[in-house]
Amino acid sequence: MTPSDPAVTRSAAEEAVRTLLRWAGEDPSREGLADTPKRVVDAYADWFSGYAVDPAAYLRRTFEEVAGYDEMIVLRDIEFESYCEHHMAPIIGRAHIGYLPTSKVVGISKLARVVDGFARRFQVQEKLTAQIAHCIEDVLRPRGVGVVVDAIHQCMTTRGVHKRGVSMVTSQMLGDFREDARTRAEFLRFIDGNGRR
């Protein structure tokens, strides 16, 4: 991963980790922590790889030979990991995506890649939900898009109020999903736990 700010070198990033270790009361030179700065920078390259990708690019390869299929397509339970931009703490959750195609559809793995492309950035859940929905709407131009995200925020479970077992649910409905209550209800039924194998 190349940093978006070329003035920040890898060695500067590793030194920042050493500074945080010292601030926390540790000795970054002790055996167990000697390689921690390198490992943290490597982990950041993975966790925040979304800055290096354009999620919309995943949706540009579509399929038009679908025999006129124009009913709802739903991909549910897309697991993701993200990080809260307020505390840099993990957000772990699942996204559910539905859309009503016009003349083209996209491979389902591309929808999961869109989720990861936005999730692997510093986020707030409301923004993440909207970004996924608007990306699909902008590129595929479907009749409607629905996105529901259900996630647990470690900034709430491991610090502050320390409330475990609490998840946050956000949704973004566009086009027919917003305007037609029956379409919205059908989508919500599809992503509900009832009827799953």
VEXLO-657485 format. One line per 10 residues: their letters; for each residue x, y, z of C-alpha. Coordinates in steps of 0.02 Angstrom, whole numbers, plus 50000, padded with zeros to 5 digits. Layout:
BEGIN
a = X:Y:Z | ...
***
This chain:
BEGIN
mtpsdpavtr = 50000:50000:50000 | 50064:50172:49955 | 50017:50309:50079 | 49906:50445:50008 | 50024:50573:50084 | 50198:50539:50013 | 50275:50646:50151 | 50231:50508:50275 | 50361:50372:50256 | 50348:50196:50321
saaeeavrtl = 50483:50233:50449 | 50385:50385:50509 | 50229:50276:50528 | 50327:50146:50627 | 50399:50283:50738 | 50222:50344:50772 | 50179:50169:50836 | 50332:50172:50949 | 50275:50340:51017 | 50103:50270:51058
lrwagedpsr = 50182:50120:51144 | 50289:50235:51251 | 50138:50345:51288 | 50042:50190:51347 | 50184:50151:51469 | 50277:50019:51370 | 50456:49998:51312 | 50448:49978:51123 | 50623:49903:51121 | 50581:49753:51229
egladtpkrv = 50579:49584:51141 | 50391:49562:51129 | 50366:49736:51054 | 50522:49755:50946 | 50430:49706:50786 | 50261:49779:50835 | 50281:49942:50738 | 50317:49845:50578 | 50170:49730:50609 | 50051:49875:50646
vdayadwfsg = 50100:49966:50486 | 50076:49804:50387 | 49905:49782:50469 | 49856:49961:50426 | 49902:49929:50244 | 49773:49788:50245 | 49640:49868:50354 | 49640:50030:50255 | 49668:49961:50080 | 49502:50038:50028
yavdpaaylr = 49587:50205:50000 | 49686:50127:49857 | 49533:50063:49761 | 49386:50138:49669 | 49234:50036:49724 | 49136:50095:49571 | 49262:50008:49457 | 49202:49839:49521 | 49028:49873:49452 | 49077:49925:49276
rtfeevagyd = 49084:49747:49208 | 48903:49694:49190 | 48802:49557:49106 | 48658:49594:48990 | 48610:49417:48938 | 48487:49388:49078 | 48333:49338:48977 | 48242:49497:49026 | 48262:49467:49213 | 48202:49624:49302
emivlrdief = 48153:49566:49476 | 48243:49602:49638 | 48420:49539:49666 | 48475:49525:49847 | 48644:49482:49921 | 48633:49466:50109 | 48753:49436:50253 | 48907:49516:50174 | 49028:49515:50319 | 49144:49665:50336
esycehhmap = 49267:49745:50455 | 49292:49932:50464 | 49362:50059:50586 | 49273:50201:50675 | 49344:50368:50621 | 49313:50440:50794 | 49410:50313:50899 | 49499:50205:50768 | 49410:50055:50847 | 49341:49908:50746
iigrahigyl = 49167:49903:50673 | 49116:49724:50634 | 48957:49689:50540 | 48855:49628:50393 | 48785:49720:50245 | 48631:49670:50145 | 48609:49739:49968 | 48461:49732:49851 | 48431:49812:49682 | 48304:49810:49541
ptskvvgisk = 48401:49793:49378 | 48357:49880:49218 | 48445:49795:49072 | 48603:49733:49158 | 48662:49643:49314 | 48829:49630:49400 | 48922:49479:49467 | 48876:49455:49649 | 49056:49454:49709 | 49071:49632:49644
larvvdgfar = 48938:49689:49768 | 49041:49614:49909 | 49195:49703:49842 | 49102:49869:49843 | 49063:49842:50027 | 49246:49804:50065 | 49307:49951:49961 | 49211:50073:50070 | 49227:49975:50234 | 49417:49969:50225
rfqvqeklta = 49427:50154:50265 | 49395:50254:50422 | 49206:50262:50432 | 49046:50304:50519 | 48911:50177:50484 | 48786:50301:50414 | 48911:50361:50284 | 48964:50183:50241 | 48782:50134:50209 | 48750:50285:50097
qiahciedvl = 48913:50263:50000 | 48872:50083:49956 | 48696:50126:49898 | 48744:50279:49797 | 48889:50189:49713 | 48772:50051:49652 | 48643:50179:49596 | 48770:50287:49504 | 48852:50145:49408 | 48714:50018:49376
rprgvgvvvd = 48569:50141:49359 | 48443:50016:49429 | 48261:50057:49464 | 48302:50052:49648 | 48433:50007:49778 | 48417:49954:49959 | 48561:49936:50081 | 48547:49883:50264 | 48701:49875:50376 | 48700:49792:50548
aihqcmttrg = 48861:49813:50647 | 48941:49808:50818 | 49052:49955:50864 | 49201:49916:50975 | 49212:50100:51023 | 49052:50066:51121 | 49087:49889:51183 | 49269:49905:51238 | 49273:50085:51301 | 49156:50222:51358
vhkrgvsmvt = 48989:50145:51407 | 49052:49965:51387 | 48887:49897:51320 | 48903:49725:51242 | 48775:49640:51132 | 48719:49804:51054 | 48717:49823:50866 | 48675:49972:50759 | 48565:49957:50604 | 48565:50085:50463
sqmlgdfred = 48478:50085:50296 | 48479:50181:50134 | 48335:50159:50012 | 48342:50238:49840 | 48222:50239:49691 | 48084:50109:49702 | 48148:50050:49871 | 48110:50222:49943 | 47954:50263:49843 | 47863:50095:49843
artraeflrf = 47821:50023:50014 | 47789:49850:49938 | 47962:49844:49858 | 48042:49899:50021 | 47943:49770:50119 | 47992:49631:49997 | 48177:49677:50018 | 48163:49679:50207 | 48077:49508:50202 | 48219:49439:50096
idgngrr = 48352:49495:50219 | 48252:49443:50373 | 48308:49283:50459 | 48143:49194:50421 | 48150:49066:50284 | 48339:49047:50283 | 48413:48875:50260
***
